[in-house]
């Protein structure tokens, strides 16, 4: 074997890194624009992953606070429960039995109309105007406290329930929808032509937000309208950890002689919900991250290939002076990796900054896994290497004579 073949390459990694750094800094405009694509990709990945982790805990907190302490009881419409609609609403003594169960903190009895009802602030209808229509809900007096509804005004009490008084509570959004944004307690409105007195303004109903999109009347008063009996339900609010135990005995507490009339819906187990939320948010995060990562790879690949075409004479000269194809390929890959590294560092910084800004604005506690920014920087390096494969292949296959002849 000849001495030339036995001679090892004297190209050191430090030399290659130095040349790649010079190449990047020699064309700062191109390097910045290319690195910007990777930086935005990395920032999107860090932001989505860290915000997903943060939101995941916020969702879990909301679940712990409300959904885990809420049981719904509905009438059955099959088999033994075919007469369920005839026992709703349950009599006051049945509701009292439910309220007396250990772990029960409140009971809301809810009914709603089968169709949205025409609502007006006076009886003089404009034939050319479309009458607004709203869903009407019936709610027992104790239901406001059970659902944590916040009402401005007196609302109603048990007397209004017992005597089917025509009083109504509506939200600001509902008032605006019927053209009465300035409506106040004591004003009159008409539901399906029947006069009602406004007894309160519903500010929020966190346990049942749908109530803010309709009108509320006493549970006995709602029987004036055609009702959707499939939607009749008791919402039972329990102490933390008691929901599943309450659900097991709820039907018998309402109708001891015919518990099959009812179906109780207990909240999903916390660990199951948390796992479901984790999976969904993780899939969303990875999907968004993959999409922006592809954009970063394309950006680096395009810029690196353009650089190879611009440096074709330089590559030809290197080959003529003894550089081997693998030296050219390694140099091009290293250029791309350096740009990817810079983009990954900038992107990780931007992503963390965006996450902290969002969580500070929302009043959340940021949940940041330190492995995410490290992995993002490593991903930037990998993206640069992957993007540089094709340009490196093109550059390494150039023959010295062909490269030097090209204009």
NULUM-208233 format. One record per residue (C-alpha): residue number from 1; x negated, y negated, z negated. Coordinates in pm, 1 decimal, padded with zeros to 6 digits. Example, Ala and Ser with C-alpha at 12.3 -4.5 7.8 and 13.67 -1.06 7.14 Angstrom:
NULUM-208233
<rec marba="1" east="-01230.0" north="00450.0" up="-00780.0"/>
<rec marba="2" east="-01367.0" north="00106.0" up="-00714.0"/>
This chain:
NULUM-208233
<rec marba="1" east="00000.0" north="00000.0" up="00000.0"/>
<rec marba="2" east="-00139.1" north="-00343.3" up="00098.2"/>
<rec marba="3" east="-00226.3" north="-00613.2" up="-00151.9"/>
<rec marba="4" east="00047.2" north="-00839.2" up="-00006.1"/>
<rec marba="5" east="00310.4" north="-00583.0" up="-00086.0"/>
<rec marba="6" east="00179.5" north="-00520.3" up="-00433.2"/>
<rec marba="7" east="00176.5" north="-00890.6" up="-00515.0"/>
<rec marba="8" east="00461.7" north="-00992.0" up="-00743.1"/>
<rec marba="9" east="00661.2" north="-01307.6" up="-00695.9"/>
<rec marba="10" east="00525.3" north="-01596.5" up="-00898.8"/>
<rec marba="11" east="00860.3" north="-01778.5" up="-00900.6"/>
<rec marba="12" east="00950.7" north="-01824.6" up="-01264.8"/>
<rec marba="13" east="01295.4" north="-01887.4" up="-01410.2"/>
<rec marba="14" east="01180.4" north="-02220.1" up="-01552.3"/>
<rec marba="15" east="01073.3" north="-02328.7" up="-01203.4"/>
<rec marba="16" east="01413.8" north="-02233.4" up="-01064.1"/>
<rec marba="17" east="01595.4" north="-02417.0" up="-01341.5"/>
<rec marba="18" east="01383.3" north="-02725.8" up="-01283.7"/>
<rec marba="19" east="01457.0" north="-02723.7" up="-00910.6"/>
<rec marba="20" east="01828.5" north="-02670.8" up="-00971.1"/>
<rec marba="21" east="01839.1" north="-02960.8" up="-01216.7"/>
<rec marba="22" east="01657.3" north="-03183.1" up="-00968.2"/>
<rec marba="23" east="01900.3" north="-03078.3" up="-00697.5"/>
<rec marba="24" east="02198.9" north="-03162.9" up="-00915.4"/>
<rec marba="25" east="02060.0" north="-03500.0" up="-01027.7"/>
<rec marba="26" east="01939.3" north="-03587.5" up="-00677.1"/>
<rec marba="27" east="02298.1" north="-03602.8" up="-00555.9"/>
<rec marba="28" east="02479.1" north="-03725.6" up="-00867.8"/>
<rec marba="29" east="02796.3" north="-03822.3" up="-00679.4"/>
<rec marba="30" east="02847.4" north="-03475.9" up="-00537.5"/>
<rec marba="31" east="02752.4" north="-03312.7" up="-00867.0"/>
<rec marba="32" east="02997.5" north="-03530.4" up="-01060.5"/>
<rec marba="33" east="03286.5" north="-03464.2" up="-00822.1"/>
<rec marba="34" east="03215.9" north="-03091.1" up="-00817.7"/>
<rec marba="35" east="03171.1" north="-03077.5" up="-01193.8"/>
<rec marba="36" east="03492.3" north="-03275.6" up="-01234.6"/>
<rec marba="37" east="03691.6" north="-02995.5" up="-01075.0"/>
<rec marba="38" east="03540.3" north="-02742.2" up="-01313.3"/>
<rec marba="39" east="03578.4" north="-02981.8" up="-01608.1"/>
<rec marba="40" east="03949.1" north="-03029.9" up="-01539.0"/>
<rec marba="41" east="03991.4" north="-02654.9" up="-01504.3"/>
<rec marba="42" east="03809.2" north="-02590.1" up="-01831.8"/>
<rec marba="43" east="04001.5" north="-02869.5" up="-02005.2"/>
<rec marba="44" east="04330.7" north="-02719.5" up="-01892.0"/>
<rec marba="45" east="04229.6" north="-02376.9" up="-02020.4"/>
<rec marba="46" east="04117.6" north="-02506.9" up="-02360.0"/>
<rec marba="47" east="04424.2" north="-02729.7" up="-02394.4"/>
<rec marba="48" east="04676.0" north="-02459.5" up="-02302.2"/>
<rec marba="49" east="04516.1" north="-02195.5" up="-02523.5"/>
<rec marba="50" east="04474.8" north="-02418.3" up="-02829.2"/>
<rec marba="51" east="04815.4" north="-02580.6" up="-02791.7"/>
<rec marba="52" east="04972.7" north="-02236.8" up="-02743.3"/>
<rec marba="53" east="04819.2" north="-02122.5" up="-03070.9"/>
<rec marba="54" east="04939.0" north="-02440.6" up="-03242.7"/>
<rec marba="55" east="05290.9" north="-02421.3" up="-03098.3"/>
<rec marba="56" east="05306.7" north="-02053.4" up="-03188.0"/>
<rec marba="57" east="05273.5" north="-02142.0" up="-03554.7"/>
<rec marba="58" east="05526.4" north="-02424.7" up="-03522.6"/>
<rec marba="59" east="05778.4" north="-02183.0" up="-03369.8"/>
<rec marba="60" east="05710.4" north="-01933.7" up="-03645.9"/>
<rec marba="61" east="05764.8" north="-02204.5" up="-03907.3"/>
<rec marba="62" east="06098.8" north="-02296.7" up="-03749.7"/>
<rec marba="63" east="06195.6" north="-01930.5" up="-03746.7"/>
<rec marba="64" east="06102.4" north="-01892.4" up="-04113.2"/>
<rec marba="65" east="06301.7" north="-02201.3" up="-04206.3"/>
<rec marba="66" east="06627.4" north="-02133.8" up="-04020.5"/>
<rec marba="67" east="06660.8" north="-01830.3" up="-03798.0"/>
<rec marba="68" east="06531.8" north="-01591.3" up="-04062.9"/>
<rec marba="69" east="06799.7" north="-01712.4" up="-04302.3"/>
<rec marba="70" east="07103.6" north="-01698.1" up="-04075.4"/>
<rec marba="71" east="07348.7" north="-01413.9" up="-04007.2"/>
<rec marba="72" east="07641.4" north="-01426.7" up="-03763.0"/>
<rec marba="73" east="07958.1" north="-01224.1" up="-03805.0"/>
<rec marba="74" east="08185.7" north="-01182.6" up="-03502.6"/>
<rec marba="75" east="08505.3" north="-00992.2" up="-03440.1"/>
<rec marba="76" east="08471.6" north="-00676.3" up="-03235.3"/>
<rec marba="77" east="08676.1" north="-00633.2" up="-02918.7"/>
<rec marba="78" east="08632.1" north="-00257.8" up="-02868.2"/>
<rec marba="79" east="08773.3" north="00055.5" up="-03030.1"/>
<rec marba="80" east="08839.4" north="00017.2" up="-03400.2"/>
<rec marba="81" east="08784.0" north="-00355.7" up="-03386.1"/>
<rec marba="82" east="09039.9" north="-00430.1" up="-03114.1"/>
<rec marba="83" east="09250.4" north="-00629.2" up="-03360.8"/>
<rec marba="84" east="08959.0" north="-00847.7" up="-03470.2"/>
<rec marba="85" east="09106.6" north="-01160.5" up="-03314.8"/>
<rec marba="86" east="09412.3" north="-01126.5" up="-03539.4"/>
<rec marba="87" east="09209.6" north="-01163.8" up="-03859.8"/>
<rec marba="88" east="09026.7" north="-01480.7" up="-03764.7"/>
<rec marba="89" east="08978.8" north="-01715.7" up="-03930.2"/>
<rec marba="90" east="08942.8" north="-01507.6" up="-04243.7"/>
<rec marba="91" east="09155.1" north="-01624.5" up="-04540.5"/>
<rec marba="92" east="08995.8" north="-01847.4" up="-04806.0"/>
<rec marba="93" east="08960.9" north="-01558.4" up="-05050.8"/>
<rec marba="94" east="08757.2" north="-01361.4" up="-04792.7"/>
<rec marba="95" east="08525.6" north="-01658.7" up="-04740.7"/>
<rec marba="96" east="08496.3" north="-01689.3" up="-05117.9"/>
<rec marba="97" east="08389.7" north="-01323.7" up="-05140.9"/>
<rec marba="98" east="08117.2" north="-01386.7" up="-04884.3"/>
<rec marba="99" east="07999.8" north="-01696.8" up="-05071.5"/>
<rec marba="100" east="07979.2" north="-01484.5" up="-05384.8"/>
<rec marba="101" east="07737.4" north="-01232.8" up="-05232.8"/>
<rec marba="102" east="07389.1" north="-01236.9" up="-05378.2"/>
<rec marba="103" east="07156.6" north="-01434.3" up="-05152.8"/>
<rec marba="104" east="07430.4" north="-01628.2" up="-04969.1"/>
<rec marba="105" east="07381.4" north="-02004.8" up="-04974.3"/>
<rec marba="106" east="07657.3" north="-02121.6" up="-04740.7"/>
<rec marba="107" east="07927.3" north="-02008.3" up="-04496.9"/>
<rec marba="108" east="08043.1" north="-02185.7" up="-04181.7"/>
<rec marba="109" east="08360.8" north="-02073.4" up="-04004.3"/>
<rec marba="110" east="08345.3" north="-02174.2" up="-03636.6"/>
<rec marba="111" east="08593.8" north="-02159.3" up="-03350.9"/>
<rec marba="112" east="08584.7" north="-02328.4" up="-03012.9"/>
<rec marba="113" east="08817.3" north="-02402.6" up="-02724.1"/>
<rec marba="114" east="08833.4" north="-02176.5" up="-02421.8"/>
<rec marba="115" east="08793.3" north="-02473.9" up="-02187.5"/>
<rec marba="116" east="08658.2" north="-02824.6" up="-02228.7"/>
<rec marba="117" east="08932.0" north="-03068.8" up="-02322.4"/>
<rec marba="118" east="09002.2" north="-03408.9" up="-02173.5"/>
<rec marba="119" east="08887.8" north="-03682.5" up="-02411.4"/>
<rec marba="120" east="08978.8" north="-04052.5" up="-02393.8"/>
<rec marba="121" east="08957.7" north="-04354.3" up="-02620.8"/>
<rec marba="122" east="09307.3" north="-04470.6" up="-02519.4"/>
<rec marba="123" east="09616.3" north="-04324.0" up="-02358.2"/>
<rec marba="124" east="09602.2" north="-04549.5" up="-02054.4"/>
<rec marba="125" east="09431.1" north="-04332.6" up="-01793.9"/>
<rec marba="126" east="09263.7" north="-04471.6" up="-01485.0"/>
<rec marba="127" east="09381.0" north="-04245.8" up="-01200.8"/>
<rec marba="128" east="09070.4" north="-04326.1" up="-00997.0"/>
<rec marba="129" east="08826.2" north="-04227.9" up="-01273.2"/>
<rec marba="130" east="08726.3" north="-03875.7" up="-01369.7"/>
<rec marba="131" east="08828.6" north="-03801.1" up="-01726.2"/>
<rec marba="132" east="08539.5" north="-03679.5" up="-01939.8"/>
<rec marba="133" east="08584.4" north="-03332.3" up="-02082.9"/>
<rec marba="134" east="08423.8" north="-03195.6" up="-02396.0"/>
<rec marba="135" east="08417.2" north="-02866.4" up="-02584.2"/>
<rec marba="136" east="08611.2" north="-02885.7" up="-02911.7"/>
<rec marba="137" east="08483.2" north="-02692.5" up="-03214.5"/>
<rec marba="138" east="08671.8" north="-02604.1" up="-03528.3"/>
<rec marba="139" east="08466.1" north="-02607.5" up="-03848.1"/>
<rec marba="140" east="08554.2" north="-02551.9" up="-04210.8"/>
<rec marba="141" east="08477.3" north="-02833.4" up="-04454.1"/>
<rec marba="142" east="08196.0" north="-02640.2" up="-04622.9"/>
<rec marba="143" east="08041.8" north="-02568.6" up="-04284.3"/>
<rec marba="144" east="07872.6" north="-02907.9" up="-04264.3"/>
<rec marba="145" east="07651.4" north="-02831.9" up="-04562.1"/>
<rec marba="146" east="07595.0" north="-02471.2" up="-04455.0"/>
<rec marba="147" east="07471.8" north="-02579.3" up="-04109.4"/>
<rec marba="148" east="07263.6" north="-02862.3" up="-04256.3"/>
<rec marba="149" east="07463.1" north="-03106.9" up="-04043.8"/>
<rec marba="150" east="07403.3" north="-03472.5" up="-04118.0"/>
<rec marba="151" east="07719.6" north="-03680.3" up="-04085.6"/>
<rec marba="152" east="07765.4" north="-04053.9" up="-04122.3"/>
<rec marba="153" east="08109.2" north="-04101.3" up="-04273.4"/>
<rec marba="154" east="08339.6" north="-03892.3" up="-04493.6"/>
<rec marba="155" east="08394.5" north="-03606.4" up="-04248.5"/>
<rec marba="156" east="08670.0" north="-03394.2" up="-04403.5"/>
<rec marba="157" east="08738.5" north="-03179.0" up="-04706.0"/>
<rec marba="158" east="08942.1" north="-02868.4" up="-04789.5"/>
<rec marba="159" east="09267.6" north="-03065.9" up="-04785.3"/>
<rec marba="160" east="09213.7" north="-03155.9" up="-04419.8"/>
<rec marba="161" east="09152.5" north="-02788.9" up="-04346.7"/>
<rec marba="162" east="09461.6" north="-02672.6" up="-04531.5"/>
<rec marba="163" east="09695.0" north="-02930.7" up="-04374.8"/>
<rec marba="164" east="09551.5" north="-02930.7" up="-04018.9"/>
<rec marba="165" east="09481.9" north="-03303.6" up="-04018.0"/>
<rec marba="166" east="09396.7" north="-03464.6" up="-03685.5"/>
<rec marba="167" east="09053.2" north="-03597.9" up="-03769.2"/>
<rec marba="168" east="08740.1" north="-03557.4" up="-03560.5"/>
<rec marba="169" east="08363.4" north="-03586.8" up="-03589.5"/>
<rec marba="170" east="08149.2" north="-03650.1" up="-03282.7"/>
<rec marba="171" east="07786.5" north="-03727.3" up="-03206.3"/>
<rec marba="172" east="07645.6" north="-04044.6" up="-03054.8"/>
<rec marba="173" east="07574.0" north="-03853.5" up="-02732.9"/>
<rec marba="174" east="07934.7" north="-03737.4" up="-02709.7"/>
<rec marba="175" east="08059.5" north="-04089.8" up="-02780.6"/>
<rec marba="176" east="07842.6" north="-04228.1" up="-02500.9"/>
<rec marba="177" east="07966.6" north="-03955.8" up="-02263.5"/>
<rec marba="178" east="08329.6" north="-04061.7" up="-02314.1"/>
<rec marba="179" east="08243.2" north="-04428.9" up="-02276.2"/>
<rec marba="180" east="08266.0" north="-04517.8" up="-02644.0"/>
<rec marba="181" east="07906.0" north="-04567.8" up="-02747.3"/>
<rec marba="182" east="08008.8" north="-04816.1" up="-03018.0"/>
<rec marba="183" east="08276.6" north="-04594.8" up="-03171.0"/>
<rec marba="184" east="08300.2" north="-04610.1" up="-03551.6"/>
<rec marba="185" east="08465.9" north="-04426.2" up="-03837.5"/>
<rec marba="186" east="08837.8" north="-04507.6" up="-03840.6"/>
<rec marba="187" east="08867.8" north="-04552.2" up="-03463.2"/>
<rec marba="188" east="09117.6" north="-04351.5" up="-03262.5"/>
<rec marba="189" east="09054.5" north="-04114.6" up="-02973.4"/>
<rec marba="190" east="09270.2" north="-03870.6" up="-02779.1"/>
<rec marba="191" east="09192.6" north="-03504.8" up="-02716.2"/>
<rec marba="192" east="09417.7" north="-03342.8" up="-02453.1"/>
<rec marba="193" east="09661.8" north="-03626.9" up="-02517.2"/>
<rec marba="194" east="09673.9" north="-03577.0" up="-02894.9"/>
<rec marba="195" east="09566.2" north="-03863.8" up="-03117.7"/>
<rec marba="196" east="09277.3" north="-03811.1" up="-03362.5"/>
<rec marba="197" east="09107.4" north="-04038.9" up="-03614.7"/>
<rec marba="198" east="08727.9" north="-04047.8" up="-03615.2"/>
<rec marba="199" east="08616.0" north="-03944.0" up="-03963.4"/>
<rec marba="200" east="08242.5" north="-03922.2" up="-03906.7"/>
<rec marba="201" east="07949.6" north="-03947.6" up="-03668.8"/>
<rec marba="202" east="07739.8" north="-03632.5" up="-03633.3"/>
<rec marba="203" east="07371.7" north="-03729.2" up="-03642.3"/>
<rec marba="204" east="07224.3" north="-03377.6" up="-03615.3"/>
<rec marba="205" east="07308.0" north="-03009.5" up="-03661.3"/>
<rec marba="206" east="06975.6" north="-02824.0" up="-03662.0"/>
<rec marba="207" east="07124.1" north="-02479.5" up="-03723.7"/>
<rec marba="208" east="07371.7" north="-02512.0" up="-03436.5"/>
<rec marba="209" east="07258.8" north="-02789.6" up="-03199.7"/>
<rec marba="210" east="07543.5" north="-02718.8" up="-02954.6"/>
<rec marba="211" east="07779.2" north="-02900.1" up="-03191.2"/>
<rec marba="212" east="07619.4" north="-03231.8" up="-03095.9"/>
<rec marba="213" east="07748.3" north="-03185.1" up="-02738.9"/>
<rec marba="214" east="08114.7" north="-03159.2" up="-02834.2"/>
<rec marba="215" east="08376.6" north="-03272.0" up="-03084.7"/>
<rec marba="216" east="08443.2" north="-03119.7" up="-03426.7"/>
<rec marba="217" east="08786.9" north="-03089.3" up="-03588.2"/>
<rec marba="218" east="08904.8" north="-02900.6" up="-03898.2"/>
<rec marba="219" east="08917.6" north="-02522.9" up="-03859.8"/>
<rec marba="220" east="09298.2" north="-02512.4" up="-03878.3"/>
<rec marba="221" east="09342.6" north="-02809.1" up="-03643.4"/>
<rec marba="222" east="09152.2" north="-02647.0" up="-03357.0"/>
<rec marba="223" east="09440.9" north="-02397.6" up="-03324.5"/>
<rec marba="224" east="09627.6" north="-02674.9" up="-03138.0"/>
<rec marba="225" east="09420.3" north="-02579.2" up="-02831.6"/>
<rec marba="226" east="09363.7" north="-02258.5" up="-02638.2"/>
<rec marba="227" east="09073.8" north="-02082.8" up="-02810.1"/>
<rec marba="228" east="08797.6" north="-01857.3" up="-02688.3"/>
<rec marba="229" east="08841.7" north="-01580.4" up="-02942.9"/>
<rec marba="230" east="08525.2" north="-01405.8" up="-02824.1"/>
<rec marba="231" east="08332.9" north="-01699.9" up="-02967.8"/>
<rec marba="232" east="08494.1" north="-01689.7" up="-03314.0"/>
<rec marba="233" east="08221.8" north="-01642.0" up="-03574.4"/>
<rec marba="234" east="08107.8" north="-01684.2" up="-03930.5"/>
<rec marba="235" east="07759.9" north="-01824.1" up="-03973.7"/>
<rec marba="236" east="07625.0" north="-01716.1" up="-04310.6"/>
<rec marba="237" east="07314.9" north="-01892.9" up="-04441.6"/>
<rec marba="238" east="07106.6" north="-01685.2" up="-04680.9"/>
<rec marba="239" east="06808.9" north="-01722.8" up="-04907.7"/>
<rec marba="240" east="06471.6" north="-01634.5" up="-04749.4"/>
<rec marba="241" east="06434.2" north="-01258.3" up="-04721.2"/>
<rec marba="242" east="06800.4" north="-01180.5" up="-04790.2"/>
<rec marba="243" east="06945.1" north="-01195.4" up="-04437.6"/>
<rec marba="244" east="06925.5" north="-00826.3" up="-04350.5"/>
<rec marba="245" east="07062.2" north="-00718.5" up="-04687.8"/>
<rec marba="246" east="07354.6" north="-00962.2" up="-04656.5"/>
<rec marba="247" east="07424.9" north="-00844.4" up="-04300.4"/>
<rec marba="248" east="07457.7" north="-00486.0" up="-04423.0"/>
<rec marba="249" east="07750.3" north="-00567.9" up="-04656.7"/>
<rec marba="250" east="07901.2" north="-00870.9" up="-04484.3"/>
<rec marba="251" east="08176.2" north="-00690.8" up="-04289.9"/>
<rec marba="252" east="08303.5" north="-00510.8" up="-04598.4"/>
<rec marba="253" east="08304.2" north="-00834.9" up="-04798.0"/>
<rec marba="254" east="08533.9" north="-01003.3" up="-04543.8"/>
<rec marba="255" east="08777.6" north="-00714.1" up="-04492.0"/>
<rec marba="256" east="08711.2" north="-00436.4" up="-04745.2"/>
<rec marba="257" east="08972.1" north="-00204.9" up="-04589.1"/>
<rec marba="258" east="08861.7" north="-00245.6" up="-04225.3"/>
<rec marba="259" east="08491.6" north="-00332.7" up="-04202.8"/>
<rec marba="260" east="08475.4" north="-00193.9" up="-03846.8"/>
<rec marba="261" east="08666.9" north="-00501.7" up="-03736.2"/>
<rec marba="262" east="08341.3" north="-00699.2" up="-03747.8"/>
<rec marba="263" east="07989.4" north="-00689.8" up="-03610.2"/>
<rec marba="264" east="07708.4" north="-00857.1" up="-03804.2"/>
<rec marba="265" east="07407.9" north="-00995.7" up="-03618.8"/>
<rec marba="266" east="07103.0" north="-01015.9" up="-03841.7"/>
<rec marba="267" east="06795.8" north="-01215.1" up="-03736.5"/>
<rec marba="268" east="06517.8" north="-01031.1" up="-03561.8"/>
<rec marba="269" east="06239.3" north="-00913.4" up="-03785.4"/>
<rec marba="270" east="05981.9" north="-01189.8" up="-03832.0"/>
<rec marba="271" east="05688.3" north="-00981.6" up="-03717.6"/>
<rec marba="272" east="05874.8" north="-00878.6" up="-03401.6"/>
<rec marba="273" east="05963.4" north="-01237.2" up="-03316.4"/>
<rec marba="274" east="05611.3" north="-01358.1" up="-03388.5"/>
<rec marba="275" east="05471.8" north="-01088.0" up="-03159.6"/>
<rec marba="276" east="05719.4" north="-01181.6" up="-02886.5"/>
<rec marba="277" east="05632.4" north="-01550.4" up="-02912.9"/>
<rec marba="278" east="05261.5" north="-01465.2" up="-02909.6"/>
<rec marba="279" east="05297.2" north="-01253.6" up="-02596.0"/>
<rec marba="280" east="05502.0" north="-01511.7" up="-02407.7"/>
<rec marba="281" east="05281.1" north="-01807.1" up="-02493.4"/>
<rec marba="282" east="04966.9" north="-01606.2" up="-02429.9"/>
<rec marba="283" east="05095.1" north="-01503.6" up="-02086.4"/>
<rec marba="284" east="05182.0" north="-01865.7" up="-02006.3"/>
<rec marba="285" east="04841.1" north="-01985.5" up="-02121.9"/>
<rec marba="286" east="04650.4" north="-01725.3" up="-01926.1"/>
<rec marba="287" east="04860.0" north="-01789.5" up="-01616.2"/>
<rec marba="288" east="04791.6" north="-02162.4" up="-01623.7"/>
<rec marba="289" east="04426.7" north="-02104.6" up="-01707.9"/>
<rec marba="290" east="04381.7" north="-01862.0" up="-01419.5"/>
<rec marba="291" east="04541.8" north="-02104.7" up="-01174.8"/>
<rec marba="292" east="04317.1" north="-02395.2" up="-01266.6"/>
<rec marba="293" east="04012.1" north="-02167.0" up="-01283.4"/>
<rec marba="294" east="04069.9" north="-02067.1" up="-00921.6"/>
<rec marba="295" east="04072.3" north="-02435.4" up="-00830.0"/>
<rec marba="296" east="03739.5" north="-02480.5" up="-01008.5"/>
<rec marba="297" east="03584.1" north="-02183.7" up="-00829.1"/>
<rec marba="298" east="03701.6" north="-02313.2" up="-00491.6"/>
<rec marba="299" east="03565.2" north="-02658.9" up="-00573.8"/>
<rec marba="300" east="03218.9" north="-02529.3" up="-00664.7"/>
<rec marba="301" east="03210.8" north="-02287.2" up="-00374.0"/>
<rec marba="302" east="03301.0" north="-02555.7" up="-00123.0"/>
<rec marba="303" east="03044.4" north="-02801.7" up="-00260.0"/>
<rec marba="304" east="02770.0" north="-02537.2" up="-00276.2"/>
<rec marba="305" east="02833.8" north="-02420.4" up="00079.7"/>
<rec marba="306" east="02823.3" north="-02781.4" up="00196.7"/>
<rec marba="307" east="02493.7" north="-02823.9" up="00014.3"/>
<rec marba="308" east="02350.7" north="-02514.2" up="00187.1"/>
<rec marba="309" east="02445.9" north="-02653.0" up="00526.7"/>
<rec marba="310" east="02287.5" north="-02987.8" up="00442.3"/>
<rec marba="311" east="01966.6" north="-02821.4" up="00319.8"/>
<rec marba="312" east="01931.7" north="-02576.3" up="00606.7"/>
<rec marba="313" east="01596.4" north="-02723.0" up="00716.1"/>
<rec marba="314" east="01468.5" north="-02707.2" up="00358.8"/>
<rec marba="315" east="01573.0" north="-02343.2" up="00335.0"/>
<rec marba="316" east="01400.4" north="-02268.4" up="00665.8"/>
<rec marba="317" east="01081.4" north="-02433.2" up="00543.6"/>
<rec marba="318" east="01091.3" north="-02234.6" up="00219.4"/>
<rec marba="319" east="01132.0" north="-01913.0" up="00412.9"/>
<rec marba="320" east="00843.5" north="-02007.5" up="00643.5"/>
<rec marba="321" east="00621.1" north="-02070.0" up="00338.7"/>
<rec marba="322" east="00692.9" north="-01722.9" up="00200.1"/>
<rec marba="323" east="01017.5" north="-01747.8" up="00000.3"/>
<rec marba="324" east="01213.8" north="-01427.2" up="00019.5"/>
<rec marba="325" east="01591.5" north="-01403.6" up="00074.7"/>
<rec marba="326" east="01646.5" north="-01315.2" up="-00291.9"/>
<rec marba="327" east="01459.4" north="-01631.6" up="-00394.1"/>
<rec marba="328" east="01690.0" north="-01842.5" up="-00178.6"/>
<rec marba="329" east="02000.9" north="-01661.1" up="-00309.5"/>
<rec marba="330" east="01888.3" north="-01698.1" up="-00672.1"/>
<rec marba="331" east="01820.9" north="-02069.6" up="-00623.6"/>
<rec marba="332" east="02165.8" north="-02132.4" up="-00471.3"/>
<rec marba="333" east="02339.1" north="-01927.8" up="-00743.1"/>
<rec marba="334" east="02150.2" north="-02118.9" up="-01010.5"/>
<rec marba="335" east="02257.0" north="-02451.6" up="-00858.4"/>
<rec marba="336" east="02619.7" north="-02341.5" up="-00877.1"/>
<rec marba="337" east="02576.3" north="-02207.1" up="-01231.4"/>
<rec marba="338" east="02426.8" north="-02536.7" up="-01352.7"/>
<rec marba="339" east="02724.9" north="-02728.6" up="-01213.3"/>
<rec marba="340" east="02960.4" north="-02476.2" up="-01372.2"/>
<rec marba="341" east="02784.8" north="-02514.3" up="-01707.6"/>
<rec marba="342" east="02809.5" north="-02893.1" up="-01698.4"/>
<rec marba="343" east="03176.8" north="-02871.7" up="-01601.1"/>
<rec marba="344" east="03248.4" north="-02618.5" up="-01874.4"/>
<rec marba="345" east="03090.7" north="-02836.9" up="-02144.1"/>
<rec marba="346" east="03274.3" north="-03149.1" up="-02030.4"/>
<rec marba="347" east="03601.0" north="-02957.3" up="-01990.6"/>
<rec marba="348" east="03579.5" north="-02796.5" up="-02334.4"/>
<rec marba="349" east="03523.0" north="-03139.7" up="-02488.2"/>
<rec marba="350" east="03815.2" north="-03292.0" up="-02298.0"/>
<rec marba="351" east="04041.2" north="-02999.7" up="-02385.7"/>
<rec marba="352" east="03968.8" north="-03019.7" up="-02756.8"/>
<rec marba="353" east="04019.1" north="-03396.3" up="-02749.4"/>
<rec marba="354" east="04355.6" north="-03356.5" up="-02573.6"/>
<rec marba="355" east="04466.8" north="-03092.2" up="-02824.7"/>
<rec marba="356" east="04374.7" north="-03310.4" up="-03121.9"/>
<rec marba="357" east="04554.4" north="-03607.2" up="-02965.2"/>
<rec marba="358" east="04875.5" north="-03409.7" up="-02904.6"/>
<rec marba="359" east="04880.2" north="-03251.1" up="-03250.3"/>
<rec marba="360" east="04810.9" north="-03586.6" up="-03416.7"/>
<rec marba="361" east="05097.4" north="-03745.6" up="-03222.8"/>
<rec marba="362" east="05340.4" north="-03465.4" up="-03311.4"/>
<rec marba="363" east="05226.6" north="-03434.4" up="-03671.3"/>
<rec marba="364" east="05120.2" north="-03071.9" up="-03624.6"/>
<rec marba="365" east="04828.8" north="-02891.2" up="-03781.0"/>
<rec marba="366" east="04588.6" north="-02801.0" up="-03496.8"/>
<rec marba="367" east="04500.3" north="-02433.0" up="-03469.0"/>
<rec marba="368" east="04167.8" north="-02403.9" up="-03282.5"/>
<rec marba="369" east="03977.3" north="-02082.4" up="-03240.1"/>
<rec marba="370" east="03605.2" north="-02173.1" up="-03206.4"/>
<rec marba="371" east="03564.2" north="-01887.7" up="-02961.8"/>
<rec marba="372" east="03784.0" north="-02065.3" up="-02707.5"/>
<rec marba="373" east="03546.9" north="-02355.1" up="-02619.1"/>
<rec marba="374" east="03247.9" north="-02116.5" up="-02622.5"/>
<rec marba="375" east="03429.3" north="-01876.8" up="-02392.3"/>
<rec marba="376" east="03531.9" north="-02167.6" up="-02170.1"/>
<rec marba="377" east="03172.1" north="-02277.8" up="-02124.0"/>
<rec marba="378" east="03075.1" north="-01918.5" up="-02047.5"/>
<rec marba="379" east="03366.7" north="-01908.2" up="-01805.1"/>
<rec marba="380" east="03234.4" north="-02222.4" up="-01635.6"/>
<rec marba="381" east="02897.7" north="-02053.1" up="-01586.6"/>
<rec marba="382" east="03065.4" north="-01740.3" up="-01449.9"/>
<rec marba="383" east="03288.0" north="-01949.2" up="-01223.1"/>
<rec marba="384" east="02978.1" north="-02121.3" up="-01085.7"/>
<rec marba="385" east="02806.2" north="-01788.7" up="-01019.5"/>
<rec marba="386" east="03114.5" north="-01642.4" up="-00850.8"/>
<rec marba="387" east="03160.5" north="-01956.6" up="-00642.1"/>
<rec marba="388" east="02796.4" north="-01945.1" up="-00536.5"/>
<rec marba="389" east="02799.6" north="-01585.3" up="-00411.8"/>
<rec marba="390" east="02915.6" north="-01661.1" up="-00057.7"/>
<rec marba="391" east="02695.7" north="-01972.2" up="-00009.8"/>
<rec marba="392" east="02400.4" north="-01773.4" up="-00147.6"/>
<rec marba="393" east="02471.2" north="-01494.0" up="00098.5"/>
<rec marba="394" east="02484.3" north="-01743.7" up="00385.4"/>
<rec marba="395" east="02165.1" north="-01919.2" up="00277.0"/>
<rec marba="396" east="01967.7" north="-01600.1" up="00215.9"/>
<rec marba="397" east="02042.0" north="-01467.3" up="00564.7"/>
<rec marba="398" east="01901.0" north="-01769.6" up="00744.0"/>
<rec marba="399" east="01589.4" north="-01688.7" up="00945.6"/>
<rec marba="400" east="01305.3" north="-01945.2" up="00928.7"/>
<rec marba="401" east="01290.0" north="-02007.1" up="01304.2"/>
<rec marba="402" east="01666.9" north="-02039.7" up="01336.2"/>
<rec marba="403" east="01695.1" north="-02274.1" up="01039.8"/>
<rec marba="404" east="01412.7" north="-02501.9" up="01157.8"/>
<rec marba="405" east="01561.3" north="-02527.9" up="01508.2"/>
<rec marba="406" east="01903.5" north="-02642.2" up="01389.1"/>
<rec marba="407" east="01984.7" north="-03011.1" up="01407.7"/>
